[in-house]
Amino acid sequence: MTEECPIDFVKRVRTAALLVVFFSLATVFVRPTLAQQDPSGEWSPRFDEDQRERLAGAEIGDYLGLPINEAARLRADSWDATLVELPENQCRQHGSDYGWRGPSQLSIWKEVDRASQKVIAYHTHMSAYGAEQTIWMDGRPHPPEYARHTWAGFSTGKWEGDILVVTTTHLKENWLGLNGVPRSDQATASAHIMRHGNWLTVAAITHDPVYLTEPLIRTVDFIYNPQAQMAPWPCESVDEVDRPAGVVPHHLPGTNPYLEEFGRRYGVPIEATRGGAETMYPEYQEKVRKMKIPPPLPKKTPSN
């Protein structure tokens, strides 16, 4: 057995040490920071909760679980569904705080700086109305209060562990539900985007000092669907109904005949259907049990 040359031994040790350093550095550079779960991809909505509301829209007079005040209630009571027929409303997008809840495909992709390879922003695209949102990740500040408001607003994001937390300001006036419950342009919103493998959960929170007495928190789930193909959303307003110029569908206070239909259809006390922060909490069930159940709606007779 020949004795190994000291020089060859030193070379082998150096080579092994360099390989250890190389692979250690490679691991550092490619591993995610703080267990971040990249939400990029194609996502399809799941309707495991609030299915009726999210697919068909909330019913007239259904304000259950909404922390609204009297101003919001009055405006919702005055709303008429035919408002969406007006040309100026036909292509009106959902606000980005409410848009998560629509029956919409979702696409998320990241924008990366070529030099540093750091994520500058995440971009979202929803199939409904072709709505898009940019979530800036580069630490830029929000604009001043007088800056332009949009449907999407201005959003910044940061990672808290494996949760992408989004803060949105500069939202245009919009709605919290497709039954006239309003959301003002003074509102701010946040979203907690949480990925668990092929599932994506978004907890959307709206803060509105004009129409809400407490934050409104709602969640929605998506499932990963890499084969999804999203069609464009071309929208062109037309005159759907012949109306005199300047006519805006509405109900004057106390004249909306449809406000009690929701309660009567499902046997829910009318007082409870009026909403308010109290109706969000489980203990409100005890009060509901002591309330008067409204008479059911008349049964429809089949037409001849």
C-alpha positions as CSV (number, residue, x, y, z in Angstrom):
1,M,0.0,0.0,0.0
2,T,1.5,3.3,-1.1
3,E,1.6,6.3,1.2
4,E,-0.6,9.3,0.1
5,C,1.4,12.4,-0.9
6,P,0.8,15.2,1.6
7,I,0.2,17.7,-1.2
8,D,-2.6,15.5,-2.7
9,F,-4.2,15.1,0.7
10,V,-4.2,18.9,1.2
11,K,-5.8,19.4,-2.2
12,R,-8.5,16.9,-1.5
13,V,-9.3,18.6,1.9
14,R,-9.5,22.0,0.2
15,T,-11.8,20.7,-2.5
16,A,-14.1,19.1,0.0
17,A,-14.2,22.3,2.0
18,L,-15.0,24.4,-1.1
19,L,-17.8,22.0,-2.0
20,V,-19.3,22.3,1.5
21,V,-19.2,26.1,1.3
22,F,-20.7,26.2,-2.2
23,F,-23.6,24.0,-1.3
24,S,-24.2,25.9,1.9
25,L,-24.4,29.2,0.0
26,A,-26.6,27.7,-2.6
27,T,-29.0,26.5,0.1
28,V,-29.1,30.0,1.6
29,F,-29.8,31.7,-1.6
30,V,-32.6,29.5,-2.8
31,R,-34.5,28.7,0.4
32,P,-37.6,30.8,1.1
33,T,-37.3,33.5,3.8
34,L,-39.4,33.0,6.9
35,A,-41.3,30.1,5.3
36,Q,-43.0,32.4,2.7
37,Q,-45.6,30.6,0.6
38,D,-45.6,32.2,-2.8
39,P,-49.3,32.7,-3.9
40,S,-48.5,32.9,-7.6
41,G,-50.6,30.7,-9.9
42,E,-54.0,30.1,-11.3
43,W,-56.8,29.7,-8.8
44,S,-60.5,28.7,-9.0
45,P,-63.0,29.8,-6.4
46,R,-64.5,27.4,-3.9
47,F,-68.0,28.0,-2.4
48,D,-67.9,26.2,0.9
49,E,-69.5,29.1,2.7
50,D,-71.9,31.9,1.7
51,Q,-72.6,30.0,-1.6
52,R,-76.0,31.6,-2.2
53,E,-74.8,35.1,-1.6
54,R,-71.6,34.7,-3.7
55,L,-73.3,33.1,-6.7
56,A,-76.6,35.0,-6.8
57,G,-75.9,38.0,-4.7
58,A,-77.2,38.9,-1.3
59,E,-81.0,39.2,-1.1
60,I,-82.8,42.5,-0.7
61,G,-83.0,43.4,3.0
62,D,-80.5,40.8,4.1
63,Y,-78.0,42.7,6.3
64,L,-77.3,39.8,8.7
65,G,-73.8,39.8,10.1
66,L,-72.9,43.2,8.7
67,P,-71.7,45.8,11.2
68,I,-73.6,48.7,9.4
69,N,-74.9,51.9,10.9
70,E,-78.1,53.8,10.3
71,A,-76.6,55.7,7.3
72,A,-75.7,52.5,5.6
73,R,-79.1,50.9,6.4
74,L,-81.0,53.9,4.9
75,R,-78.9,53.9,1.7
76,A,-79.4,50.1,1.3
77,D,-83.1,50.4,1.9
78,S,-83.3,53.0,-0.9
79,W,-81.4,50.8,-3.4
80,D,-83.1,49.3,-6.4
81,A,-81.7,46.4,-8.3
82,T,-82.4,48.0,-11.7
83,L,-79.6,50.5,-10.9
84,V,-77.2,48.1,-12.5
85,E,-79.1,48.6,-15.8
86,L,-77.9,52.2,-16.1
87,P,-75.1,52.5,-18.6
88,E,-72.8,54.2,-16.1
89,N,-73.1,51.1,-13.8
90,Q,-73.0,48.2,-16.3
91,C,-69.2,48.0,-16.4
92,R,-68.6,49.1,-12.8
93,Q,-66.0,46.9,-11.2
94,H,-66.2,45.5,-7.7
95,G,-63.9,47.2,-5.2
96,S,-60.7,45.2,-4.6
97,D,-61.9,44.5,-1.0
98,Y,-65.1,42.9,-2.2
99,G,-63.8,41.5,-5.4
100,W,-62.3,38.4,-3.7
101,R,-65.8,37.1,-3.0
102,G,-67.1,37.1,-6.6
103,P,-67.5,33.8,-8.5
104,S,-64.3,34.7,-10.3
105,Q,-61.1,32.9,-11.5
106,L,-58.0,34.4,-9.9
107,S,-54.5,34.8,-11.4
108,I,-51.5,35.9,-9.3
109,W,-48.0,36.6,-10.6
110,K,-45.0,38.3,-9.2
111,E,-42.8,41.0,-10.7
112,V,-39.1,40.5,-10.0
113,D,-36.3,43.0,-10.3
114,R,-33.8,41.6,-12.7
115,A,-30.6,42.9,-11.0
116,S,-31.4,42.0,-7.4
117,Q,-34.0,39.2,-8.1
118,K,-36.2,40.7,-5.3
119,V,-39.9,40.7,-5.6
120,I,-41.1,44.2,-6.5
121,A,-44.8,43.5,-6.6
122,Y,-47.5,40.8,-6.8
123,H,-50.2,41.4,-9.5
124,T,-53.7,39.9,-9.4
125,H,-56.3,39.5,-12.2
126,M,-59.9,38.5,-11.6
127,S,-62.1,37.1,-14.4
128,A,-65.0,39.3,-13.3
129,Y,-64.7,42.7,-15.0
130,G,-61.1,42.0,-15.7
131,A,-60.3,43.6,-12.4
132,E,-56.6,43.9,-11.5
133,Q,-54.7,44.9,-8.4
134,T,-51.0,45.6,-7.8
135,I,-49.5,44.8,-4.4
136,W,-46.2,46.7,-4.0
137,M,-43.6,44.8,-2.0
138,D,-40.7,47.2,-2.3
139,G,-41.5,49.4,0.7
140,R,-42.9,52.4,-1.1
141,P,-45.2,54.6,0.9
142,H,-48.9,55.1,0.3
143,P,-49.8,58.3,-1.6
144,P,-51.2,61.4,0.1
145,E,-54.9,61.6,0.9
146,Y,-55.7,63.8,-2.1
147,A,-54.3,61.3,-4.6
148,R,-56.7,59.6,-7.1
149,H,-59.0,56.9,-5.8
150,T,-59.7,53.8,-8.0
151,W,-61.6,50.5,-7.9
152,A,-58.5,48.7,-6.9
153,G,-57.0,51.3,-4.6
154,F,-53.4,51.5,-3.7
155,S,-52.0,48.4,-2.1
156,T,-48.7,47.5,-0.3
157,G,-47.8,44.1,1.0
158,K,-45.4,42.5,3.6
159,W,-44.8,39.0,4.8
160,E,-45.7,38.1,8.4
161,G,-44.3,34.6,8.6
162,D,-46.0,32.7,5.8
163,I,-48.9,35.1,5.4
164,L,-48.9,37.9,2.8
165,V,-50.6,40.9,4.5
166,V,-51.9,43.5,2.1
167,T,-53.0,47.1,3.1
168,T,-55.2,49.0,0.7
169,T,-56.1,52.7,0.7
170,H,-57.5,55.1,-1.9
171,L,-60.6,53.1,-2.8
172,K,-63.4,54.6,-4.8
173,E,-66.9,54.4,-3.3
174,N,-68.4,51.0,-3.9
175,W,-70.6,48.3,-2.2
176,L,-70.2,45.6,0.4
177,G,-72.8,43.4,-1.2
178,L,-75.0,43.2,-4.3
179,N,-78.1,44.4,-2.4
180,G,-77.1,48.1,-2.0
181,V,-75.1,47.9,1.2
182,P,-72.6,50.7,0.6
183,R,-68.9,51.2,1.3
184,S,-67.5,54.8,1.3
185,D,-64.3,56.2,-0.3
186,Q,-62.9,56.8,3.1
187,A,-62.6,53.1,3.7
188,T,-59.3,51.2,4.0
189,A,-58.9,47.4,3.6
190,S,-56.5,44.7,4.4
191,A,-56.2,41.1,3.1
192,H,-54.4,38.2,4.6
193,I,-53.4,35.8,1.8
194,M,-52.6,32.3,3.1
195,R,-51.4,29.5,1.0
196,H,-51.5,25.9,2.2
197,G,-50.3,23.7,-0.7
198,N,-53.0,23.7,-3.4
199,W,-55.4,25.8,-1.2
200,L,-55.4,29.6,-1.0
201,T,-57.4,31.4,1.7
202,V,-58.0,35.1,1.7
203,A,-59.3,36.9,4.8
204,A,-60.5,40.3,3.6
205,I,-61.1,43.0,6.2
206,T,-62.9,46.4,5.4
207,H,-62.6,49.4,7.8
208,D,-65.1,52.1,6.9
209,P,-65.6,55.1,9.3
210,V,-68.6,56.3,7.3
211,Y,-70.8,53.2,7.1
212,L,-69.4,50.5,9.5
213,T,-69.2,50.6,13.3
214,E,-66.7,47.7,13.4
215,P,-64.4,46.1,10.8
216,L,-66.1,43.7,8.5
217,I,-64.2,40.4,8.1
218,R,-64.9,37.8,5.5
219,T,-63.0,34.9,4.1
220,V,-62.9,33.1,0.7
221,D,-61.1,30.0,-0.5
222,F,-59.5,29.1,-3.8
223,I,-58.0,25.9,-5.2
224,Y,-54.9,25.7,-7.4
225,N,-55.9,25.1,-11.0
226,P,-52.9,25.4,-13.3
227,Q,-54.9,24.3,-16.4
228,A,-57.4,27.2,-15.9
229,Q,-57.8,29.6,-18.9
230,M,-59.3,33.0,-18.3
231,A,-61.3,34.6,-21.0
232,P,-61.2,38.4,-21.5
233,W,-64.0,40.6,-20.1
234,P,-65.0,43.0,-22.8
235,C,-67.7,45.4,-21.5
236,E,-69.5,48.0,-23.4
237,S,-72.4,49.9,-21.9
238,V,-75.7,50.0,-23.8
239,D,-79.2,51.3,-23.2
240,E,-80.9,48.2,-21.9
241,V,-84.2,49.9,-20.8
242,D,-85.9,52.9,-22.4
243,R,-86.0,55.4,-19.6
244,P,-86.5,59.2,-19.6
245,A,-83.2,61.1,-19.3
246,G,-82.0,61.6,-15.7
247,V,-84.2,58.9,-14.1
248,V,-82.4,56.9,-11.4
249,P,-84.2,53.9,-10.0
250,H,-84.7,54.2,-6.2
251,H,-87.0,53.8,-3.2
252,L,-87.9,56.7,-1.0
253,P,-87.6,56.1,2.7
254,G,-90.2,53.7,4.0
255,T,-91.5,52.7,0.5
256,N,-89.4,49.7,-0.4
257,P,-91.9,46.8,-0.5
258,Y,-89.2,44.1,-0.7
259,L,-87.3,44.6,2.6
260,E,-89.2,41.9,4.6
261,E,-89.1,39.2,1.9
262,F,-85.8,37.8,3.0
263,G,-87.0,37.3,6.6
264,R,-90.3,35.9,5.6
265,R,-88.8,33.5,3.1
266,Y,-86.4,31.9,5.6
267,G,-88.3,32.5,8.9
268,V,-85.8,35.1,10.2
269,P,-87.0,37.8,12.6
270,I,-87.2,41.1,10.7
271,E,-85.3,42.8,13.5
272,A,-82.3,40.4,13.0
273,T,-82.3,41.0,9.2
274,R,-81.6,44.7,9.8
275,G,-78.0,43.9,10.7
276,G,-75.6,45.8,12.9
277,A,-72.4,44.7,14.7
278,E,-74.4,42.7,17.3
279,T,-75.6,40.3,14.6
280,M,-72.0,39.2,13.9
281,Y,-71.5,37.4,17.2
282,P,-72.7,33.9,18.3
283,E,-74.4,35.2,21.5
284,Y,-76.9,37.1,19.3
285,Q,-78.6,33.7,18.7
286,E,-80.1,33.9,22.2
287,K,-81.8,37.2,21.4
288,V,-83.1,35.8,18.1
289,R,-84.8,32.9,19.8
290,K,-87.0,35.5,21.7
291,M,-87.9,37.5,18.6
292,K,-91.2,37.1,16.7
293,I,-91.0,35.0,13.5
294,P,-92.6,36.9,10.6
295,P,-95.4,35.2,8.6
296,P,-94.2,33.2,5.6
297,L,-94.6,34.5,2.0
298,P,-97.7,33.4,0.2
299,K,-97.2,30.3,-1.9
300,K,-97.0,30.8,-5.6
301,T,-99.8,29.2,-7.6
302,P,-98.8,27.5,-10.8
303,S,-99.9,29.5,-13.8
304,N,-102.2,27.9,-16.4
